[in-house]
Amino acid sequence: MLTSVVAVPGLGSHAFGSWKSPRGYRMWLRDFLPADIKGLRILIYGYDSILKDSTCTNSIQHYARQLLDAVSSIRSRTNVLYT
């Protein structure tokens, strides 16, 4: 059975950069976690949530709906890789 982890960075964060050291290139979700947990599928959800000087009017509910739609659209895939 495939186990999935959905990683969601906070508002104003970077989807990839949130999970790595600022001075390094290794990302723990991709580079370390799969070695500890076999059969793991990791999904990293990136979304536009720039806060400074933003004119965006999206709500948390809007972001949540986008996340659920994205997860729903890839649930049947067994091999997903975004770089």
Backbone as JSON, one array per atom type, in Angstrom:
{
  "sequence": "MLTSVVAVPGLGSHAFGSWKSPRGYRMWLRDFLPADIKGLRILIYGYDSILKDSTCTNSIQHYARQLLDAVSSIRSRTNVLYT",
  "N": [[0.84, -1.18, 0.0], [0.54, 2.18, -0.82], [1.65, 5.02, 0.83], [0.8, 8.36, 1.37], [2.15, 11.63, 1.76], [1.22, 14.88, 2.21], [2.63, 17.88, 1.81], [2.3, 21.11, 2.92], [3.24, 24.33, 2.57], [3.43, 27.31, 4.62], [1.53, 30.43, 4.51], [2.91, 32.82, 2.33], [5.24, 31.43, 2.02], [7.76, 29.35, 0.42], [7.25, 26.63, -1.74], [9.22, 24.59, -2.14], [11.51, 25.59, -0.85], [10.7, 25.79, 1.8], [11.18, 23.4, 3.02], [13.86, 22.87, 3.24], [17.29, 23.52, 4.14], [18.35, 26.91, 4.44], [20.91, 27.36, 3.48], [21.58, 25.13, 2.08], [21.12, 22.51, -0.42], [19.78, 20.19, -0.19], [16.69, 18.67, 0.32], [14.62, 17.77, 2.85], [12.17, 16.33, 2.71], [12.27, 15.12, 0.21], [14.89, 14.07, -0.01], [15.6, 12.68, 2.34], [13.44, 11.62, 3.95], [12.05, 9.53, 2.4], [13.92, 7.46, 2.56], [13.67, 6.58, 5.14], [11.03, 5.8, 5.37], [9.57, 3.42, 3.64], [7.87, 3.0, 0.49], [6.6, 5.44, 0.23], [4.8, 8.22, -0.89], [5.35, 11.48, -1.76], [3.87, 14.57, -1.78], [4.14, 17.86, -2.69], [2.68, 20.83, -2.12], [2.44, 23.69, -3.87], [1.57, 27.09, -3.91], [0.36, 30.32, -4.86], [1.01, 32.69, -2.64], [1.98, 35.18, -1.93], [2.58, 37.73, 0.33], [3.49, 40.38, 0.91], [2.82, 43.54, -0.36], [0.76, 42.54, -1.87], [-2.15, 42.25, -3.92], [-3.97, 40.36, -3.88], [-7.04, 38.71, -3.33], [-7.77, 36.27, -2.41], [-9.14, 33.8, -0.25], [-8.55, 31.79, 2.71], [-10.18, 29.6, 2.45], [-10.42, 29.48, -0.32], [-7.77, 28.76, -1.06], [-7.71, 26.3, 0.24], [-9.65, 24.84, -1.18], [-8.41, 24.76, -3.7], [-6.2, 23.17, -3.03], [-7.47, 20.73, -2.27], [-8.66, 20.07, -4.74], [-6.37, 19.72, -6.33], [-5.08, 17.55, -5.04], [-7.05, 15.62, -5.34], [-7.01, 15.31, -8.11], [-4.65, 13.93, -8.6], [-4.68, 11.59, -7.18], [-4.98, 8.97, -8.19], [-2.63, 8.44, -9.47], [0.47, 6.7, -9.49], [3.1, 7.36, -9.61], [4.53, 10.28, -9.09], [6.29, 13.17, -9.77], [7.62, 16.24, -9.14], [9.79, 18.75, -10.01]],
  "CA": [[0.0, 0.0, 0.0], [1.29, 3.42, -0.94], [1.28, 6.04, 1.8], [1.08, 9.69, 0.86], [2.34, 12.78, 2.64], [0.98, 16.13, 1.5], [3.31, 18.96, 2.52], [1.73, 22.41, 2.56], [3.96, 25.42, 3.24], [2.59, 28.38, 5.15], [1.32, 31.61, 3.66], [4.11, 33.6, 2.07], [6.4, 30.54, 1.99], [8.11, 28.73, -0.85], [6.91, 25.2, -1.68], [10.42, 23.77, -2.02], [12.41, 26.18, 0.13], [10.21, 25.61, 3.17], [11.56, 22.09, 3.53], [15.31, 22.67, 3.14], [18.12, 24.51, 4.83], [18.58, 28.08, 3.59], [22.25, 27.32, 2.9], [21.82, 23.85, 1.41], [20.27, 22.15, -1.55], [19.05, 18.97, 0.13], [15.35, 18.9, 0.84], [14.42, 16.58, 3.67], [11.03, 15.52, 2.24], [12.68, 14.39, -0.98], [16.19, 13.43, 0.08], [15.83, 11.9, 3.54], [12.25, 10.93, 4.46], [11.78, 8.26, 1.73], [14.86, 6.42, 3.02], [13.19, 6.1, 6.43], [9.68, 5.23, 5.24], [9.45, 2.81, 2.31], [6.54, 3.07, -0.12], [6.04, 6.75, 0.56], [4.62, 9.19, -1.97], [5.39, 12.81, -1.17], [3.28, 15.61, -2.61], [4.43, 19.18, -2.16], [1.7, 21.72, -2.7], [2.86, 25.08, -4.0], [0.49, 27.99, -4.29], [0.76, 31.72, -4.83], [0.52, 33.34, -1.41], [2.84, 36.31, -1.6], [1.83, 38.62, 1.22], [3.94, 41.76, 0.83], [2.34, 44.32, -1.49], [-0.16, 41.73, -2.68], [-3.52, 42.72, -4.1], [-4.76, 39.14, -3.94], [-8.2, 38.68, -2.43], [-8.11, 34.88, -2.13], [-9.34, 33.45, 1.16], [-8.01, 30.48, 3.11], [-11.09, 28.62, 1.86], [-10.05, 29.37, -1.73], [-6.55, 27.96, -1.1], [-8.07, 24.93, 0.65], [-10.35, 24.22, -2.31], [-7.4, 24.47, -4.71], [-5.43, 22.03, -2.53], [-8.28, 19.53, -2.39], [-8.8, 19.76, -6.16], [-5.09, 19.22, -6.81], [-4.87, 16.22, -4.48], [-8.03, 14.74, -5.98], [-6.65, 15.04, -9.5], [-3.49, 13.05, -8.71], [-4.82, 10.44, -6.28], [-4.86, 7.68, -8.87], [-1.28, 8.27, -10.02], [1.38, 6.0, -8.59], [4.43, 7.95, -9.71], [4.42, 11.72, -9.31], [7.53, 13.86, -9.43], [7.71, 17.63, -9.57], [11.08, 19.3, -9.62]],
  "C": [[0.89, 1.25, 0.0], [0.75, 4.42, 0.09], [1.68, 7.4, 1.25], [1.23, 10.7, 1.98], [2.1, 14.0, 1.77], [1.59, 17.25, 2.35], [2.78, 20.29, 2.01], [2.5, 23.5, 3.3], [3.0, 26.5, 3.7], [2.42, 29.53, 4.17], [2.62, 32.39, 3.52], [5.38, 32.76, 2.0], [6.63, 29.99, 0.59], [7.89, 27.23, -0.74], [8.13, 24.31, -1.48], [11.32, 24.28, -0.9], [11.98, 26.01, 1.57], [10.74, 24.34, 3.82], [13.06, 21.82, 3.4], [16.03, 23.76, 3.94], [18.35, 25.7, 3.91], [19.94, 28.05, 2.89], [22.52, 26.04, 2.12], [20.89, 23.61, 0.25], [19.47, 20.88, -1.28], [17.72, 19.32, 0.8], [14.91, 17.65, 1.57], [13.25, 15.72, 3.23], [11.43, 14.63, 1.07], [13.92, 13.53, -0.73], [16.38, 12.52, 1.29], [14.62, 11.07, 3.98], [11.96, 9.61, 3.74], [12.72, 7.13, 2.14], [14.39, 5.81, 4.34], [11.83, 5.41, 6.35], [9.52, 4.73, 3.81], [8.02, 2.91, 1.8], [5.84, 4.39, 0.12], [5.94, 7.61, -0.7], [4.51, 10.56, -1.32], [4.86, 13.82, -2.18], [3.56, 16.95, -1.94], [3.51, 20.15, -2.88], [2.23, 23.16, -2.69], [1.71, 25.94, -4.48], [0.96, 29.43, -4.13], [0.16, 32.39, -3.6], [1.46, 34.45, -0.97], [2.03, 37.3, -0.78], [2.2, 40.09, 1.04], [3.48, 42.41, -0.47], [1.39, 43.55, -2.41], [-1.53, 42.39, -2.77], [-4.47, 41.53, -4.19], [-5.89, 39.18, -2.92], [-8.63, 37.24, -2.12], [-8.22, 34.65, -0.63], [-8.65, 32.12, 1.45], [-8.89, 29.38, 2.5], [-10.77, 28.4, 0.37], [-8.8, 28.49, -1.88], [-6.85, 26.5, -0.74], [-8.76, 24.19, -0.49], [-9.37, 23.86, -3.41], [-6.56, 23.25, -4.31], [-6.22, 20.74, -2.7], [-8.46, 19.11, -3.85], [-7.52, 19.16, -6.72], [-4.83, 17.8, -6.32], [-5.82, 15.22, -5.14], [-7.61, 14.36, -7.4], [-5.47, 14.09, -9.65], [-3.59, 11.79, -7.85], [-4.58, 9.11, -6.96], [-3.47, 7.44, -9.45], [-0.39, 7.56, -9.0], [2.77, 6.62, -8.59], [4.28, 9.43, -10.04], [5.73, 12.37, -8.89], [7.49, 15.26, -10.01], [9.06, 18.13, -9.11], [11.15, 20.75, -10.02]]
}
